[in-house]
Amino acid sequence: MKIQPFFATLFDSYFIALGVLIGGSIIGSLSAFLTGKPPLTEAYRISNIIRIWAIIAAIGGTFDTLYSFEKGVLQGETKDIFKQFLLILSAFGGAQTGALLINWLTQEHIS
């Protein structure tokens, strides 16, 4: 098993969160259209709901992250804690970017 370089993993985390949020919102709005609900409103609502799931999907689940935090705290390896923090921050950025794009596309924030 080849270990990915850290910066490649950061980019993966960002774009996975971005893709999960945008893809989930678009597919969800398609189902809303098929059931007679307003698709743009549903896309905006879904993007707010699945934001945390996009982050979890991007970091590869929570168990690896918790193990790395445990290893960093109990064994004094602060490098692992810092790397996991950056991965989570990257996933947050991807999810936030996706939510902003959906927000801009749907214009639901304008009253």
Buried (B, 14 or more C-beta within 10 A) or exposed (E): EEEEEEEEBBEBBBBBBBBBBBEBBBEBBEEBBEEEEBBBEBBBBBBBEBBEBBBBBBBBEEEEBEEBBEBBEEEEEEEBBEBBBBBBEBBBBBBBBBBEBBBEBBEBEEE
